[in-house]
Structures are given as C-alpha cells and as structure tokens.
Amino acid sequence: MNGEALNAEMRRCTKCRDIFSERFVDPLTKSNRLQVRPIFAGASTASVMLVGQAPGIDEYKSGKAFQGQAGKDIRLIFNGVGVDADKFDQIVYQTSVTKCFPGRKLARRKDKKNGEVVEREEDLQPSSAEIRSCIPFLERQISVIKPSVIVLLGKTAIDGYLRLLGRKYSGNLQTYIGRTEEAFDASIIFFPHTSGSSRWLNDLQNRKLFNEAKSLLRQKLRDHAIVP
C-alpha cells in the first residue's frame, strides 16, 4: 500500500461515529454535533513524521493539520532548526495518535487575573476506545511513510509510540524529553506538547530539557541530511 491509498482509507474510517454522535463541537449550547473528520497532512515522501495527540478545534474547522497555537509554535521550532516554512509540508508529515478531533467539554477553571472560577470550553482528550481504534493507523503510517526522524509531541504521542513497541509510558515526561532513541528505522525525538495549556514548561529544568530536545532534533535532521 502506498501513502495515497492509506490516506484514502483513513479518510473513509467511521469507527468512532457512535462515540462522536453523543458529543458536540459547542458543549455549552449542545449545538453542532461532532462529525468524524480524520485530519493529517504532508507528503508521503516526507523525511520527518510529527505525531501529536489529536486534532484540535482549529484543525476541525479548517480541515488542516497543526493550525492552532501549538501548530504555529512547532513550525517556528522546525524553522529554527533549518526547515524553511515553505518546505514544512514537503519535509514533515503531520499526524496524531487519533486522527479526528475528539470534541470539547465544559471545565471550571480559576481566572488567572481575578481568581474567579469560570466555566469555559476545552478540547477533550481522546478516550481509550478512540486510541485503540486509531493506533493501528499510526503504525501503518510509519511503515508506509518510512520517516528518518519521528518527533513525538507530548504525553499521548509518546504513550502511543511506546504501545507500538509493547512498552509502557513511565508517567513522567522528564524520563523522555532531552533524549533520543532508534526505532522503526528512524531517530525518535521526544518533545513536550507545545500547547499553551500545558504547565510542564513552567519549570526551568523542564525548559532546559526542551532546549536539549530541540538541539537533538537539529542534530538528527543533519545526520539524516534533511537540513544542511
């Protein structure tokens, strides 16, 4: 199977239709019932695979991968290690552990400015059932695309990758960020999620680990002759 055929198969997938039928894009008004909409992007000849958790609301609305703030941040990071912005889609195949936006939920959060508790909408994390249904697609994407470098963006992406190897996530990002390993004939780089909602990067030591991860990415891109 080639990349185009696999992409077409993923776009036809409706395994999570029953799960999504009970969810809404806008949970506050319970309007706009969630649709199955697999989202990924990039050339099937890409040398790098970027794996996130799941598409977010920006990706769901646009139909394009990595369009939210986390996507903008990761593009800046790749630009900083030598991947020109106009070549990003050519060099980087963009996917996630689950291919569809899992919907939104209402959450009560304390306002940082005035301390008041407010209700707001947040993206749901993919359920275990969604991950089980979708993880075989990730394994096949790796097999078909054959990337030289795989960048895992955040806990869910790291956990999904480890599942494919029969390993378990340690429960601690510090175990992975700032180191690399080889698997699937590719160099694996572990990144924290670049979402603004993540507090992991608030810690100075964690930011140092992230800088080490970015240096490793630059090194592996050069080792594989992806960037000069």
C-alpha positions, 0 to 999 in steps of 0.5 A: 500500500502506498501513502495515497491509498492509506490516506484514502482509507483513513479518510473513509474510517467511521469507527468512532461515529457512535462515540462522536454522535453523543458529543458536540463541537459547542458543549455549552449550547449542545449545538453542532454535533461532532462529525468524524473528520480524520485530519493529517497532512504532508507528503508521503515522501516526507523525511520527518513524521510529527505525531501529536495527540489529536486534532484540535478545534482549529484543525476541525474547522479548517480541515488542516493539520497543526493550525492552532497555537501549538501548530504555529509554535512547532513550525517556528521550532522546525524553522529554527532548526533549518526547515524553511516554512515553505518546505514544512509540508514537503519535509514533515508529515503531520499526524496524531495518535487519533486522527479526528478531533475528539470534541470539547467539554465544559471545565471550571477553571480559576481566572488567572487575573481575578481568581474567579472560577469560570466555566469555559470550553476545552478540547477533550482528550481522546478516550481509550476506545478512540486510541485503540481504534486509531493506533493501528493507523499510526503504525501503518503510517510509519511503515508506509511513510518510512520517516528518518526522524519521528518527533513525538509531541507530548504525553499521548504521542509518546504513550502511543509510540511506546504501545507500538513497541509493547512498552509502557509510558513511565508517567513522567515526561522528564524520563523522555524529553532531552533524549533520543532513541532508534526505532522503526528505522528512524531517530525518535525525538521526544518533545513536550506538547507545545500547547499553551495549556500545558504547565510542564514548561513552567519549570526551568529544568523542564525548559532546559530539557526542551532546549536539549530536545530541540538541539537533538532534533537539529542534530538528527535532521543533519545526520539524516541530511534533511537540513544542511 
